Amino acid sequence: MVANSNRPSLTALLLLVAFVLPKAPALALERTPLRVGLFEYLPGPKGPDPIAGFREHLEKKFESENPDVDLIIPPLGKNQDVYDETTLGTLLPLENTDERVDLLEIDLVRLGDIKAAIQIWPSIETSRYFATAVAASMIEGNLYAVPHLLCSQFVFGRDAALETVAKQDELMKVVGKFQSDDAANVVGNYVGSWTLPALYIDAFADTHPDTDLQASLSPNLDKGTVGFLRQINSQCSSTGRNACLDKRFNPTRRDDDPAAFAKMYASGFANFMLGYSERLHYILKLNEDRKAIYFTSAPLGSGSSPLMFTDGFVMSKHCADLCKNAAVRFANFIGRSDIQEHLLMSLDIPED
């Protein structure tokens, strides 16, 4: 038989069919939603949502590396204080609800209060974290939180001698050189249902370094500890009023403004500032010359035994299977050095 050269080849027919027939739609990647609540007390620019840029960076970066996960980081409003029992009950409910989050970053001082609503963490390498942070994340030998941030109380000032002090009487000698009746000498926050008790516990640890810290929780306040706090607080007084306790003395101060005392210090209203380590962010943002800043772990007693506060991520007991897998990946992701650098250096905040 002689082949007919005008007949289309089988290959040509197949190509024609492939071209004419509609293409089957690509299968969409099924993504696991992961809802994460970040600790809202992080430094950020002015505005109603200071850490919007950081949340957006996290979502884009994490999803680019984990395309099977839909990372959702909703802003926690002013009425959602993660120290508040009602807020914790809403975000980490005992019964599954639509309002819950899968991961929540909290101050681990509240860890024991929410044990029934969270679960033990699987597959987390703890050797990368400070032992202090890991200890704060444990309950009865089990890891219930993944550490994220550590902070403590520091004294910031413009005298290099500040970095040599190891106890409060040495601190008082340094700050005493600057005391005058015209301005507050050492400003800091001594009000609030959490800030003041935390200062007391910190001062107790410095005053009684060999005593179990649980003893500081007694309703009978330790006279020595209170005496040291009164001594450092007295450095906030001038012209007969205390700028740290009396709003009328500094009407621009607001209790909900985390930069309030940094502004007082950076503007020259005060010579020193007592505050959490992250307050340095606000000092630098106020164009303070960083070469002129000296600091030391705040000695609030007869010695110096710094009290470290730990923020960490807890996982809802309702986060299972694919959600739990995504949660472990996020915990490892946010603890990476490049992500920590982005947070601590505020790389999402444009320069003024």
C-alpha positions as CSV (number, residue, x, y, z in Angstrom):
1,M,0.0,0.0,0.0
2,V,1.3,3.5,-0.9
3,A,0.9,6.0,1.9
4,N,-1.1,9.1,1.1
5,S,1.1,12.1,1.7
6,N,-1.9,14.4,2.1
7,R,-3.2,12.6,5.2
8,P,-2.3,14.3,8.4
9,S,0.0,12.5,10.7
10,L,-1.1,11.1,14.1
11,T,1.2,13.6,15.8
12,A,-0.4,16.5,14.0
13,L,-3.9,15.3,14.9
14,L,-3.0,15.0,18.6
15,L,-1.5,18.5,18.6
16,L,-4.6,19.9,16.9
17,V,-6.9,18.2,19.5
18,A,-4.7,19.5,22.3
19,F,-5.0,23.0,20.9
20,V,-8.7,23.0,20.4
21,L,-9.9,21.3,23.6
22,P,-10.2,23.6,26.6
23,K,-7.4,23.3,29.1
24,A,-8.3,21.7,32.4
25,P,-8.1,24.2,35.3
26,A,-5.0,24.0,37.4
27,L,-5.7,22.5,40.8
28,A,-5.6,25.2,43.5
29,L,-3.2,24.7,46.3
30,E,-5.1,23.9,49.5
31,R,-3.8,26.3,52.1
32,T,-4.0,25.8,55.9
33,P,-5.1,28.9,57.7
34,L,-3.0,29.9,60.7
35,R,-4.2,32.7,62.9
36,V,-1.5,34.4,65.0
37,G,-1.9,37.1,67.7
38,L,1.3,39.1,68.2
39,F,2.3,40.8,71.4
40,E,1.0,44.4,70.8
41,Y,3.5,46.1,73.2
42,L,6.2,46.2,70.5
43,P,7.7,49.5,69.4
44,G,6.4,51.1,66.2
45,P,5.6,54.3,64.4
46,K,2.8,56.7,65.5
47,G,-0.7,55.8,64.5
48,P,-3.6,53.5,65.4
49,D,-1.7,50.3,64.3
50,P,2.0,50.7,65.2
51,I,3.1,47.2,64.1
52,A,1.1,47.0,60.8
53,G,4.3,47.0,58.8
54,F,5.8,44.2,60.8
55,R,2.7,42.0,60.5
56,E,2.7,42.6,56.7
57,H,6.3,41.7,56.5
58,L,5.8,38.5,58.4
59,E,2.8,37.4,56.3
60,K,4.6,37.9,53.0
61,K,7.9,36.4,54.1
62,F,6.4,33.3,55.8
63,E,3.9,32.6,53.0
64,S,6.6,32.9,50.3
65,E,8.5,30.2,52.1
66,N,5.4,28.2,53.1
67,P,2.9,28.5,50.3
68,D,0.6,25.9,51.7
69,V,-0.1,28.1,54.8
70,D,-2.4,31.1,54.8
71,L,-0.9,33.2,57.7
72,I,-3.4,35.6,59.2
73,I,-2.2,38.1,61.8
74,P,-5.2,40.2,62.9
75,P,-4.5,43.4,64.8
76,L,-5.4,43.2,68.4
77,G,-7.3,46.3,69.3
78,K,-6.9,48.5,72.4
79,N,-9.7,46.5,74.0
80,Q,-7.8,43.2,73.6
81,D,-5.2,43.4,76.2
82,V,-3.3,40.1,76.5
83,Y,-2.9,40.6,80.2
84,D,-6.7,40.7,80.6
85,E,-8.5,37.5,81.6
86,T,-11.5,38.2,79.4
87,T,-9.3,38.8,76.3
88,L,-7.3,35.6,76.9
89,G,-10.6,33.7,77.2
90,T,-11.8,35.1,73.9
91,L,-8.5,34.5,72.0
92,L,-7.8,31.1,73.7
93,P,-11.3,29.7,74.5
94,L,-11.9,26.3,76.1
95,E,-14.6,25.7,73.5
96,N,-13.8,26.1,69.8
97,T,-15.0,29.5,68.4
98,D,-14.5,31.6,65.3
99,E,-12.8,34.4,67.4
100,R,-10.0,32.2,68.6
101,V,-6.4,32.3,67.4
102,D,-4.1,29.3,66.8
103,L,-1.1,31.0,68.3
104,L,-0.9,33.8,70.8
105,E,2.1,35.7,72.0
106,I,1.8,36.5,75.7
107,D,3.8,37.6,78.7
108,L,4.6,34.2,80.2
109,V,3.7,35.5,83.6
110,R,0.1,34.5,82.6
111,L,1.1,31.0,81.4
112,G,-0.2,29.1,84.3
113,D,-3.6,30.9,84.1
114,I,-4.3,29.5,80.6
115,K,-2.9,26.0,80.9
116,A,-6.3,24.4,80.2
117,A,-6.8,26.3,76.9
118,I,-3.4,25.5,75.4
119,Q,-1.3,22.4,74.5
120,I,2.2,21.1,75.0
121,W,4.5,22.1,72.1
122,P,5.9,19.3,69.9
123,S,9.2,19.2,68.0
124,I,10.8,22.5,69.2
125,E,14.6,22.6,69.7
126,T,15.1,24.5,73.0
127,S,18.9,24.7,72.9
128,R,18.7,27.9,70.7
129,Y,17.0,29.8,73.5
130,F,18.3,31.2,76.8
131,A,17.8,28.8,79.7
132,T,15.9,31.6,81.6
133,A,13.4,31.9,78.7
134,V,12.9,28.1,78.5
135,A,12.3,27.9,82.2
136,A,9.6,30.5,82.0
137,S,7.9,28.5,79.2
138,M,7.6,25.3,81.2
139,I,4.9,23.9,83.4
140,E,5.6,20.7,85.3
141,G,8.5,19.8,83.0
142,N,6.5,20.3,79.8
143,L,7.1,23.1,77.2
144,Y,3.8,25.1,76.9
145,A,5.3,28.1,75.1
146,V,8.0,28.9,72.6
147,P,10.1,31.9,73.8
148,H,10.3,34.9,71.6
149,L,11.5,38.0,73.4
150,L,13.3,38.8,76.7
151,C,13.2,42.2,78.4
152,S,14.3,43.7,81.7
153,Q,14.5,47.0,83.5
154,F,17.5,49.3,82.6
155,V,18.6,52.7,83.6
156,F,19.6,54.9,80.6
157,G,21.7,58.1,80.9
158,R,24.5,60.3,79.5
159,D,27.2,59.5,82.0
160,A,29.7,56.7,81.2
161,A,30.0,55.9,84.9
162,L,26.5,54.5,84.7
163,E,27.9,51.3,83.2
164,T,30.1,50.6,86.2
165,V,27.3,50.4,88.8
166,A,26.3,47.1,90.4
167,K,24.0,48.1,93.2
168,Q,21.7,50.9,94.1
169,D,24.0,53.0,96.4
170,E,26.5,53.1,93.5
171,L,23.7,54.2,91.1
172,M,22.6,56.9,93.5
173,K,26.2,58.3,93.6
174,V,26.2,58.6,89.8
175,V,22.7,60.1,89.4
176,G,23.2,62.3,92.4
177,K,25.8,64.4,90.5
178,F,23.0,65.7,88.3
179,Q,20.2,66.3,90.7
180,S,18.8,69.8,90.8
181,D,15.5,71.5,91.8
182,D,14.9,72.6,88.2
183,A,14.2,69.2,86.6
184,A,13.4,65.6,87.4
185,N,16.6,63.5,87.6
186,V,15.5,59.9,87.0
187,V,12.1,59.4,85.3
188,G,10.2,56.1,85.0
189,N,6.8,54.5,85.2
190,Y,5.7,53.8,88.8
191,V,2.0,53.4,88.1
192,G,-0.2,50.7,86.7
193,S,-1.6,47.3,87.8
194,W,1.4,45.4,86.3
195,T,4.3,47.9,86.0
196,L,4.5,48.8,89.7
197,P,4.2,45.2,91.0
198,A,6.8,44.1,88.4
199,L,9.2,46.8,89.6
200,Y,8.7,45.6,93.2
201,I,9.4,42.0,92.3
202,D,12.5,43.2,90.4
203,A,13.7,45.2,93.4
204,F,13.0,42.3,95.7
205,A,15.2,40.0,93.6
206,D,18.0,42.6,93.8
207,T,17.6,43.1,97.5
208,H,17.2,39.3,98.4
209,P,19.1,37.5,95.6
210,D,19.3,34.2,97.7
211,T,15.6,34.2,98.5
212,D,12.9,32.3,96.5
213,L,11.2,34.9,94.3
214,Q,7.8,33.5,95.4
215,A,8.4,35.2,98.7
216,S,8.0,38.6,96.9
217,L,4.3,37.8,96.3
218,S,3.4,38.1,100.0
219,P,0.8,40.8,100.8
220,N,3.2,41.9,103.6
221,L,5.6,44.1,101.6
222,D,9.3,43.9,102.4
223,K,10.4,47.1,104.0
224,G,13.9,47.0,102.6
225,T,12.6,46.6,99.0
226,V,10.1,49.4,99.4
227,G,12.8,51.6,100.8
228,F,15.0,51.1,97.7
229,L,12.0,51.9,95.4
230,R,11.3,55.1,97.4
231,Q,14.9,56.1,97.0
232,I,15.0,55.8,93.3
233,N,11.5,57.3,92.9
234,S,12.6,60.4,94.9
235,Q,14.9,61.2,92.0
236,C,11.8,62.0,89.9
237,S,10.9,64.9,92.1
238,S,11.5,68.6,91.5
239,T,9.9,71.8,92.7
240,G,8.1,69.8,95.3
241,R,6.2,67.5,92.8
242,N,6.9,64.1,91.4
243,A,6.8,64.0,87.6
244,C,6.5,60.2,87.6
245,L,3.4,60.2,89.8
246,D,1.7,63.6,89.3
247,K,0.3,64.2,85.8
248,R,-0.3,67.8,86.6
249,F,3.5,68.3,86.7
250,N,3.8,67.0,83.1
251,P,0.4,67.4,81.4
252,T,1.8,66.0,78.1
253,R,2.2,62.6,79.7
254,R,-0.4,59.9,79.1
255,D,-0.4,56.5,80.8
256,D,-1.1,54.8,77.5
257,D,1.9,56.4,75.7
258,P,4.8,54.0,76.0
259,A,7.2,56.7,74.8
260,A,6.2,59.2,77.4
261,F,9.3,58.9,79.7
262,A,11.6,58.4,76.7
263,K,10.3,61.8,75.4
264,M,11.0,63.4,78.8
265,Y,14.5,62.0,78.8
266,A,15.3,62.7,75.1
267,S,14.0,66.3,75.4
268,G,16.3,67.1,78.3
269,F,13.5,67.1,80.8
270,A,15.3,64.4,82.7
271,N,18.9,63.2,83.0
272,F,18.2,59.5,83.3
273,M,15.4,57.1,82.5
274,L,14.3,53.9,84.2
275,G,12.4,51.6,81.9
276,Y,12.2,48.3,79.9
277,S,14.9,47.6,77.4
278,E,12.6,48.2,74.4
279,R,12.2,51.8,75.5
280,L,15.6,52.4,73.8
281,H,13.7,52.3,70.5
282,Y,11.8,55.4,71.4
283,I,14.9,57.2,72.6
284,L,16.7,56.6,69.3
285,K,13.6,57.5,67.3
286,L,13.6,60.9,69.0
287,N,17.0,61.6,67.4
288,E,19.0,61.0,70.6
289,D,22.7,60.7,69.8
290,R,23.3,57.0,70.3
291,K,27.0,57.5,71.1
292,A,26.0,59.6,74.1
293,I,23.7,56.9,75.6
294,Y,25.0,54.7,78.4
295,F,22.9,52.1,80.3
296,T,23.0,49.4,82.9
297,S,20.7,46.7,84.2
298,A,18.7,48.6,86.8
299,P,20.1,47.9,90.3
300,L,17.1,48.3,92.5
301,G,18.5,47.0,95.7
302,S,21.6,46.1,97.6
303,G,22.8,43.9,94.7
304,S,22.0,43.2,91.1
305,S,20.0,40.1,90.1
306,P,18.2,41.2,86.9
307,L,14.7,39.9,86.6
308,M,14.0,38.8,83.0
309,F,10.5,39.0,81.5
310,T,9.7,36.5,78.7
311,D,7.2,36.8,75.9
312,G,6.4,33.5,74.1
313,F,3.9,31.8,71.8
314,V,1.3,29.5,73.1
315,M,-0.8,27.1,70.9
316,S,-4.5,26.7,71.3
317,K,-5.7,23.2,72.2
318,H,-7.9,23.4,69.1
319,C,-5.0,23.7,66.7
320,A,-4.5,20.1,65.4
321,D,-2.9,18.2,62.5
322,L,-2.1,20.6,59.6
323,C,-2.6,23.6,61.9
324,K,-0.2,22.2,64.4
325,N,2.4,21.6,61.7
326,A,2.0,25.1,60.4
327,A,2.3,26.5,64.0
328,V,5.6,24.7,64.6
329,R,7.0,26.1,61.3
330,F,5.9,29.6,62.3
331,A,7.6,29.3,65.7
332,N,10.8,28.3,64.1
333,F,10.5,31.0,61.5
334,I,9.9,33.9,63.8
335,G,12.8,32.9,66.0
336,R,15.3,33.1,63.1
337,S,18.0,35.7,63.3
338,D,16.9,37.6,60.2
339,I,13.3,37.9,61.4
340,Q,14.5,39.0,64.9
341,E,16.8,41.6,63.3
342,H,13.9,42.9,61.3
343,L,11.9,43.3,64.5
344,L,14.6,44.7,66.8
345,M,15.9,47.1,64.2
346,S,12.4,48.2,63.1
347,L,13.3,47.7,59.5
348,D,9.7,48.0,58.4
349,I,9.5,51.6,59.7
350,P,10.6,54.2,57.2
351,E,13.2,56.7,58.2
352,D,11.8,60.1,59.2
